[in-house]
């Protein structure tokens, strides 16, 4: 189930917790990798404004690491971002090397549009000492 995979990453402090209600509310924004009817990966696309979108809730089950599932999910989000005409895709992440392989580059968090970027961060336990890296890729 999507919720279980996202919850396990959130419990490890690797991404923000999503309630089951939030997942259902944003279900059309999700891409899911499945194998034999089981969810083995998730990612969602969140549109922040006409020029900026964000990769969220990227997960891959530990049994499926190294198979290209995460990269395939990010590519699906990049393609959707292009199709929607949004210029830039953002990731707030601990996985710098992974996102570099997907074409993202490190950017200064301070130069991002704060009210849009940080509204979810207000609920994070690391809000006052955020150690995530901001990365972007220009898709158009």
N, C-alpha and C positions, 0 to 999 in steps of 0.2 A: 504494500500500500504506500502511496506517495507520502502520506503523513508520517509514517514510521521512519522512512528514509530521511526525510527532512528533519524530523525530531532528533534522530540520532546524531546528525551533524550539528544541530543546535546545542545539544547537550555537551558536545565536545568543544563548543565555543567557536566553531568554524563558520557559522552563519547565524542569522537572526532566526529566532523561533517564529514559526507560523502556526497559528491556531488552525484547527480543522475547518472552522468557519471561514477563516481567511483564505485557505486553500480553495474551498468551494467557491467563494466569492470571486477569486481570480483564476479559476480553472481554465477559462478560454485563453489565458496568457501563458499556459504551461505547455511545454513539450515533454514527452515522456518516452523513455527507452524501455521496452518490454522484452522479456524472453520467456516463452512458454506461459504467457498470461501473468507473469510476475513483473512488477516494476523494478527495474534495475538502475534507473537513472532519471533525474528530473532537472529541469531548468525553466525559469520563467522570464518573460520579457515585460519590463515595466516602462511605459512611456512617461517621461518626465516633462517634456515639452516638445514643440515641433522640431527641435534640433538635437534632442538628447534623449536617449533611452538607457535603461540599465539591465544588466544581466543579474538575475536573482535566483536564489535557491538551487544552485547547481550542485547536484549530488550524483554519485555513482556508488553502487553497493560495493563493499570491500572485496567481494568475491569476483568482481568484474573490472578491477583496476587494470590499467595497461592495455586495454583492448580497443581504445579509441572511442569509447562511448562518450566520455566527457567532451572530447573535441567535436564529435558529431552533433552533440546537443548544442554546443556553442555555435557551430556553423549554421544550425537551423535558426538560431536566434539572430545571427548576423544576416542571413538571407531574409528573414521576416522584417528586420529593421530596414534593410534596403527596400523591400517591397512597399513598406509604409512611407518611404521617403524621408526617414529620419537620418540625419548626417552622421551622428556620433553615438557610439555604444560605449557605456561605462561599466566597469566592474570595480567594486570595492572588495578586495580579496587579500588572502594570505598566500595564495597560490601564484606568485609572480611568474615563475618559470613556465608554468602551464599556460597562463594567459599570453606570455610572450610568444610561445609556440603557435598561438591562435591569432597572432598579428597585433596584439595590444601593446601599448607603450605606457610606461610610468608617467604620471602627471602629478602636479602639485595639487593636493586636496584643497588647499586654500584658494585656488583659482576656479573651483567649481561653483556653480550657482547654489549657494548654501541652503536656502529655504526648501528647495525641491529635493536636494540630495539628502539632507540630514533629518527629514521629518520622521523616517522610520528609526533612525539612529537614537532618537530621544528615548526609545524603549529598551535600548541595549545597555547591559551592565557595564560595558566598556566605553560608554559615551564620553566621559570626561578624560579618558586616556586611550583613545582609539589607536590601535596599532595596525589597522588594515592599510593596504596600499591602494591608491586610486590608479586605475589603468583605463585607457581609452583606445578605441580603434575607429578610424574614420571609414565609413562604409560607402559613402557616395562620393 
